[in-house]
Every structure is written in structure tokens, then in C-alpha cells.
Amino acid sequence: HAADAAAPQVPAAPPASFNVNLFSKYFRQPVLGGLLLQFFCFGLAFSGFMSGFALFAERRFLYHARPVGAREVGYLFTYFGFLGIFYQGYLLGKLVKRFGEEKLVYLGFLTQGLGYAILMFVFRIPSLLTVLAMASFGSGVVRPVLTSLVTQRASREEQGAVLGVNQSLVSIAQVLAPILSGYLIGRDCLNTWAF
């Protein structure tokens, strides 16, 4: 076809590569580097929870005298998600005004970490709902507030690159966390996984 032959050829974009220098540049900045490390830790903990919770729940909880299955885990994730929507959609703005973003990050990490750690001592579903509310609050607050802090610490020209590094760290955490979760839960180290 003559129309196809006349169309300009656009060269293919080179494949994306992992830029160690870019990561190093931002991690060397004291405040920004600390925020990026916090984001990685958040991503690792959250992804570990999301990827391992179904296996953990199946081994830990009973529902009508049988192990918790896919349906119950689906309900629990729905509960967790709806709480996150409520926290982010309704409470987050009010909490930022009251506490400020930096204090809210600490509060979010504290409640998320406590929620996950308390899982070690929970064996009944009603108690689990309370723990999930804590963990959901923490994760619902930490991600948006940390993202805001990261963008504030980067110059306007570097915000895209910094957010790209940030997302890369989350992606790395999302690869590592299921491997670690599967390893621990597969060896019945349920409390270690929760901690």
C-alpha cells in the first residue's frame, strides 16, 4: 500500500534499563534517600502481607470448623480495601491538617507495623477484623503521604525521575515480598511472617 510506504518510520524506543546512577543520586540526598528507603520498606511489608495473607489465614483461622478458604479471604480483603478507601477518601485530609504529613507517616508506619505484628497473637476472626483495621489504616495513610513528601523533596524538574525511582523500588519490593512470604509460610514460620 502506497499510504503505508509514505508514513514516516518511527524508530523503536530502546529497552528500559536499570539506572544505578539515578538511584544513587537520589539515595545520597539525606532526606529524600530516607523517604525512598521508607517507601521500599512500606512496599516490602505491604506486598508481603498481600501476597502471604491467604496462606497465613488458611493455616491460622477456622470458619465454621474448617480452614479459611478463598471466599473468606476475599471477604477479608474486601473489608481491608473498603477501610482503606474510607481512610484515604474521608480521613486522610483531616489527619494531614491535624498532625502534618511527617507525623502522619510515623503514625501510619506504627499502626501498620503493630497490625501486622499483632497477627502473631490472633487466632479468631473477630480479633482479626480489629487487626486488619489497624493495618489498613497504616497502609492507607503511609503510601499517599510518603508520595507527597517524596515529591516535595524533589525539584520540579526531577519529580518525574524521583517518582520513577520510587515506583521501581515498590516494584522490586513486590518481587521480593512474595518470595519471602512463600518461603516463611511454606516452612510454617507464621509468626515470623507476621512480624
Short mmCIF file of the C-alpha atoms (twelve columns), coordinates in Angstrom:
data_MODEL
# 
_entry.id   MODEL 
# 
loop_
_atom_site.group_PDB 
_atom_site.id 
_atom_site.type_symbol 
_atom_site.label_atom_id 
_atom_site.label_alt_id 
_atom_site.label_comp_id 
_atom_site.label_asym_id 
_atom_site.label_seq_id 
_atom_site.Cartn_x 
_atom_site.Cartn_y 
_atom_site.Cartn_z 
_atom_site.pdbx_PDB_model_num 
ATOM 1   C CA . HIS A 1   0.000   0.000   0.000  1 
ATOM 2   C CA . ALA A 2   1.335   3.377   -1.031 1 
ATOM 3   C CA . ALA A 3   -0.081  5.122   2.057  1 
ATOM 4   C CA . ASP A 4   1.866   2.815   4.371  1 
ATOM 5   C CA . ALA A 5   5.087   3.343   2.435  1 
ATOM 6   C CA . ALA A 6   4.769   7.137   2.717  1 
ATOM 7   C CA . ALA A 7   4.272   7.099   6.512  1 
ATOM 8   C CA . PRO A 8   7.403   8.132   8.396  1 
ATOM 9   C CA . GLN A 9   9.108   5.322   10.245 1 
ATOM 10  C CA . VAL A 10  9.429   5.914   13.974 1 
ATOM 11  C CA . PRO A 11  12.447  4.226   15.474 1 
ATOM 12  C CA . ALA A 12  11.695  1.794   18.284 1 
ATOM 13  C CA . ALA A 13  12.469  3.079   21.744 1 
ATOM 14  C CA . PRO A 14  15.479  1.462   23.331 1 
ATOM 15  C CA . PRO A 15  14.627  -1.004  26.076 1 
ATOM 16  C CA . ALA A 16  14.442  0.475   29.550 1 
ATOM 17  C CA . SER A 17  17.392  -0.290  31.761 1 
ATOM 18  C CA . PHE A 18  18.046  -0.101  35.462 1 
ATOM 19  C CA . ASN A 19  19.959  3.120   36.073 1 
ATOM 20  C CA . VAL A 20  22.103  2.632   39.180 1 
ATOM 21  C CA . ASN A 21  23.447  6.189   38.936 1 
ATOM 22  C CA . LEU A 22  19.940  7.625   39.124 1 
ATOM 23  C CA . PHE A 23  19.140  5.566   42.221 1 
ATOM 24  C CA . SER A 24  22.454  6.508   43.802 1 
ATOM 25  C CA . LYS A 25  21.917  10.210  43.087 1 
ATOM 26  C CA . TYR A 26  18.629  10.319  44.971 1 
ATOM 27  C CA . PHE A 27  19.640  7.984   47.793 1 
ATOM 28  C CA . ARG A 28  22.642  10.221  48.547 1 
ATOM 29  C CA . GLN A 29  20.294  13.082  49.363 1 
ATOM 30  C CA . PRO A 30  19.730  12.675  53.120 1 
ATOM 31  C CA . VAL A 31  16.020  13.451  53.422 1 
ATOM 32  C CA . LEU A 32  14.972  12.141  50.009 1 
ATOM 33  C CA . GLY A 33  17.067  8.995   50.393 1 
ATOM 34  C CA . GLY A 34  15.418  8.299   53.741 1 
ATOM 35  C CA . LEU A 35  11.962  8.747   52.245 1 
ATOM 36  C CA . LEU A 36  12.786  6.403   49.368 1 
ATOM 37  C CA . LEU A 37  14.040  3.795   51.836 1 
ATOM 38  C CA . GLN A 38  10.820  4.177   53.831 1 
ATOM 39  C CA . PHE A 39  8.825   3.668   50.642 1 
ATOM 40  C CA . PHE A 40  10.755  0.480   49.898 1 
ATOM 41  C CA . CYS A 41  10.121  -0.799  53.443 1 
ATOM 42  C CA . PHE A 42  6.430   0.059   53.114 1 
ATOM 43  C CA . GLY A 43  6.249   -1.734  49.764 1 
ATOM 44  C CA . LEU A 44  8.006   -4.807  51.148 1 
ATOM 45  C CA . ALA A 45  5.736   -5.033  54.207 1 
ATOM 46  C CA . PHE A 46  2.518   -4.331  52.295 1 
ATOM 47  C CA . SER A 47  3.356   -6.694  49.438 1 
ATOM 48  C CA . GLY A 48  4.417   -9.356  51.924 1 
ATOM 49  C CA . PHE A 49  1.085   -9.032  53.669 1 
ATOM 50  C CA . MET A 50  -0.971  -9.053  50.469 1 
ATOM 51  C CA . SER A 51  0.905   -11.966 48.929 1 
ATOM 52  C CA . GLY A 52  1.022   -14.124 52.048 1 
ATOM 53  C CA . PHE A 53  -2.200  -13.375 53.875 1 
ATOM 54  C CA . ALA A 54  -4.326  -16.027 52.140 1 
ATOM 55  C CA . LEU A 55  -1.809  -18.748 53.010 1 
ATOM 56  C CA . PHE A 56  -1.439  -17.412 56.547 1 
ATOM 57  C CA . ALA A 57  -5.221  -17.235 57.083 1 
ATOM 58  C CA . GLU A 58  -5.738  -20.756 55.740 1 
ATOM 59  C CA . ARG A 59  -3.256  -22.121 58.279 1 
ATOM 60  C CA . ARG A 60  -4.291  -19.934 61.225 1 
ATOM 61  C CA . PHE A 61  -8.070  -19.398 61.185 1 
ATOM 62  C CA . LEU A 62  -11.169 -21.579 61.151 1 
ATOM 63  C CA . TYR A 63  -14.562 -20.568 59.812 1 
ATOM 64  C CA . HIS A 64  -17.432 -22.953 60.652 1 
ATOM 65  C CA . ALA A 65  -14.918 -25.567 61.817 1 
ATOM 66  C CA . ARG A 66  -12.949 -25.594 58.554 1 
ATOM 67  C CA . PRO A 67  -9.850  -23.685 57.444 1 
ATOM 68  C CA . VAL A 68  -10.485 -20.248 55.992 1 
ATOM 69  C CA . GLY A 69  -10.718 -20.542 52.213 1 
ATOM 70  C CA . ALA A 70  -10.722 -18.328 49.149 1 
ATOM 71  C CA . ARG A 71  -14.234 -16.956 49.771 1 
ATOM 72  C CA . GLU A 72  -13.456 -15.837 53.313 1 
ATOM 73  C CA . VAL A 73  -10.107 -14.375 52.293 1 
ATOM 74  C CA . GLY A 74  -11.917 -12.460 49.549 1 
ATOM 75  C CA . TYR A 75  -14.314 -11.012 52.129 1 
ATOM 76  C CA . LEU A 76  -11.412 -10.089 54.405 1 
ATOM 77  C CA . PHE A 77  -9.560  -8.356  51.551 1 
ATOM 78  C CA . THR A 78  -12.767 -6.514  50.631 1 
ATOM 79  C CA . TYR A 79  -13.100 -5.335  54.236 1 
ATOM 80  C CA . PHE A 80  -9.436  -4.284  54.238 1 
ATOM 81  C CA . GLY A 81  -9.892  -2.418  50.941 1 
ATOM 82  C CA . PHE A 82  -13.097 -0.623  51.954 1 
ATOM 83  C CA . LEU A 83  -11.434 0.568   55.133 1 
ATOM 84  C CA . GLY A 84  -8.531  1.867   53.027 1 
ATOM 85  C CA . ILE A 85  -10.960 3.782   50.816 1 
ATOM 86  C CA . PHE A 86  -12.606 5.298   53.899 1 
ATOM 87  C CA . TYR A 87  -9.257  6.250   55.444 1 
ATOM 88  C CA . GLN A 88  -7.906  7.800   52.244 1 
ATOM 89  C CA . GLY A 89  -11.132 9.312   50.976 1 
ATOM 90  C CA . TYR A 90  -12.557 10.678  54.190 1 
ATOM 91  C CA . LEU A 91  -9.985  10.804  56.992 1 
ATOM 92  C CA . LEU A 92  -6.674  11.489  55.287 1 
ATOM 93  C CA . GLY A 93  -7.168  15.190  54.577 1 
ATOM 94  C CA . LYS A 94  -8.393  15.832  58.118 1 
ATOM 95  C CA . LEU A 95  -5.478  13.907  59.608 1 
ATOM 96  C CA . VAL A 96  -2.916  15.775  57.496 1 
ATOM 97  C CA . LYS A 97  -4.354  19.100  58.672 1 
ATOM 98  C CA . ARG A 98  -4.300  17.987  62.281 1 
ATOM 99  C CA . PHE A 99  -0.940  16.176  62.507 1 
ATOM 100 C CA . GLY A 100 1.027   17.190  59.406 1 
ATOM 101 C CA . GLU A 101 2.446   14.771  56.867 1 
ATOM 102 C CA . GLU A 102 5.649   13.795  58.671 1 
ATOM 103 C CA . LYS A 103 3.904   12.852  61.924 1 
ATOM 104 C CA . LEU A 104 1.227   11.052  59.954 1 
ATOM 105 C CA . VAL A 105 3.842   8.885   58.229 1 
ATOM 106 C CA . TYR A 106 5.158   7.805   61.638 1 
ATOM 107 C CA . LEU A 107 1.637   7.140   62.895 1 
ATOM 108 C CA . GLY A 108 0.855   5.163   59.732 1 
ATOM 109 C CA . PHE A 109 4.000   3.048   59.986 1 
ATOM 110 C CA . LEU A 110 3.316   2.440   63.676 1 
ATOM 111 C CA . THR A 111 -0.263  1.238   63.141 1 
ATOM 112 C CA . GLN A 112 0.634   -0.790  60.063 1 
ATOM 113 C CA . GLY A 113 3.559   -2.442  61.844 1 
ATOM 114 C CA . LEU A 114 1.583   -3.095  65.017 1 
ATOM 115 C CA . GLY A 115 -1.287  -4.506  62.985 1 
ATOM 116 C CA . TYR A 116 0.985   -6.954  61.197 1 
ATOM 117 C CA . ALA A 117 2.911   -7.885  64.353 1 
ATOM 118 C CA . ILE A 118 -0.255  -8.478  66.400 1 
ATOM 119 C CA . LEU A 119 -1.215  -11.125 63.846 1 
ATOM 120 C CA . MET A 120 1.202   -13.369 65.754 1 
ATOM 121 C CA . PHE A 121 -1.255  -13.450 68.667 1 
ATOM 122 C CA . VAL A 122 -4.555  -13.603 66.787 1 
ATOM 123 C CA . PHE A 123 -6.392  -16.890 66.289 1 
ATOM 124 C CA . ARG A 124 -10.018 -15.809 65.953 1 
ATOM 125 C CA . ILE A 125 -11.706 -13.901 63.142 1 
ATOM 126 C CA . PRO A 126 -13.313 -11.141 65.296 1 
ATOM 127 C CA . SER A 127 -9.857  -10.219 66.605 1 
ATOM 128 C CA . LEU A 128 -8.515  -10.422 63.066 1 
ATOM 129 C CA . LEU A 129 -11.007 -7.758  61.934 1 
ATOM 130 C CA . THR A 130 -9.595  -5.331  64.506 1 
ATOM 131 C CA . VAL A 131 -6.032  -6.070  63.441 1 
ATOM 132 C CA . LEU A 132 -6.930  -5.623  59.767 1 
ATOM 133 C CA . ALA A 133 -8.491  -2.243  60.594 1 
ATOM 134 C CA . MET A 134 -5.183  -1.142  62.143 1 
ATOM 135 C CA . ALA A 135 -3.081  -2.443  59.256 1 
ATOM 136 C CA . SER A 136 -5.437  -0.924  56.697 1 
ATOM 137 C CA . PHE A 137 -5.228  2.454   58.402 1 
ATOM 138 C CA . GLY A 138 -1.435  2.315   58.328 1 
ATOM 139 C CA . SER A 139 -1.135  1.296   54.707 1 
ATOM 140 C CA . GLY A 140 -3.936  3.649   53.650 1 
ATOM 141 C CA . VAL A 141 -2.116  6.594   55.183 1 
ATOM 142 C CA . VAL A 142 1.537   5.793   54.516 1 
ATOM 143 C CA . ARG A 143 1.501   5.437   50.733 1 
ATOM 144 C CA . PRO A 144 -0.183  8.741   49.765 1 
ATOM 145 C CA . VAL A 145 1.580   10.765  52.444 1 
ATOM 146 C CA . LEU A 146 5.006   9.350   51.614 1 
ATOM 147 C CA . THR A 147 4.362   10.023  47.921 1 
ATOM 148 C CA . SER A 148 3.542   13.624  48.771 1 
ATOM 149 C CA . LEU A 149 6.694   14.006  50.859 1 
ATOM 150 C CA . VAL A 150 8.855   12.485  48.115 1 
ATOM 151 C CA . THR A 151 7.504   14.898  45.505 1 
ATOM 152 C CA . GLN A 152 8.028   17.852  47.866 1 
ATOM 153 C CA . ARG A 153 11.686  16.941  48.354 1 
ATOM 154 C CA . ALA A 154 12.409  16.735  44.621 1 
ATOM 155 C CA . SER A 155 12.796  19.752  42.351 1 
ATOM 156 C CA . ARG A 156 10.100  20.299  39.736 1 
ATOM 157 C CA . GLU A 157 12.477  19.124  37.016 1 
ATOM 158 C CA . GLU A 158 13.279  15.908  38.889 1 
ATOM 159 C CA . GLN A 159 9.862   14.913  40.190 1 
ATOM 160 C CA . GLY A 160 9.182   12.512  37.321 1 
ATOM 161 C CA . ALA A 161 12.550  10.798  37.724 1 
ATOM 162 C CA . VAL A 162 12.178  10.582  41.509 1 
ATOM 163 C CA . LEU A 163 8.681   9.133   41.226 1 
ATOM 164 C CA . GLY A 164 10.043  6.646   38.690 1 
ATOM 165 C CA . VAL A 165 12.750  5.580   41.144 1 
ATOM 166 C CA . ASN A 166 10.098  5.376   43.828 1 
ATOM 167 C CA . GLN A 167 7.885   3.140   41.696 1 
ATOM 168 C CA . SER A 168 10.873  0.984   40.796 1 
ATOM 169 C CA . LEU A 169 11.543  0.434   44.498 1 
ATOM 170 C CA . VAL A 170 7.924   -0.618  45.020 1 
ATOM 171 C CA . SER A 171 8.229   -2.995  42.053 1 
ATOM 172 C CA . ILE A 172 11.389  -4.534  43.497 1 
ATOM 173 C CA . ALA A 173 9.582   -4.973  46.821 1 
ATOM 174 C CA . GLN A 174 6.643   -6.593  45.017 1 
ATOM 175 C CA . VAL A 175 9.029   -9.161  43.541 1 
ATOM 176 C CA . LEU A 176 10.916  -9.896  46.766 1 
ATOM 177 C CA . ALA A 177 7.972   -9.958  49.194 1 
ATOM 178 C CA . PRO A 178 6.066   -12.938 47.728 1 
ATOM 179 C CA . ILE A 179 9.275   -14.969 47.608 1 
ATOM 180 C CA . LEU A 180 9.995   -14.211 51.253 1 
ATOM 181 C CA . SER A 181 6.357   -14.750 52.276 1 
ATOM 182 C CA . GLY A 182 6.138   -18.063 50.457 1 
ATOM 183 C CA . TYR A 183 9.399   -19.237 51.985 1 
ATOM 184 C CA . LEU A 184 8.366   -18.380 55.555 1 
ATOM 185 C CA . ILE A 185 4.780   -19.596 55.362 1 
ATOM 186 C CA . GLY A 186 5.802   -22.743 53.487 1 
ATOM 187 C CA . ARG A 187 8.007   -23.618 56.462 1 
ATOM 188 C CA . ASP A 188 5.205   -22.847 58.950 1 
ATOM 189 C CA . CYS A 189 7.001   -19.753 60.229 1 
ATOM 190 C CA . LEU A 190 3.684   -17.924 60.556 1 
ATOM 191 C CA . ASN A 191 4.732   -15.692 63.433 1 
ATOM 192 C CA . THR A 192 7.977   -14.769 61.689 1 
ATOM 193 C CA . TRP A 193 5.996   -13.858 58.570 1 
ATOM 194 C CA . ALA A 194 3.616   -11.673 60.589 1 
ATOM 195 C CA . PHE A 195 6.482   -9.994  62.415 1 
# 
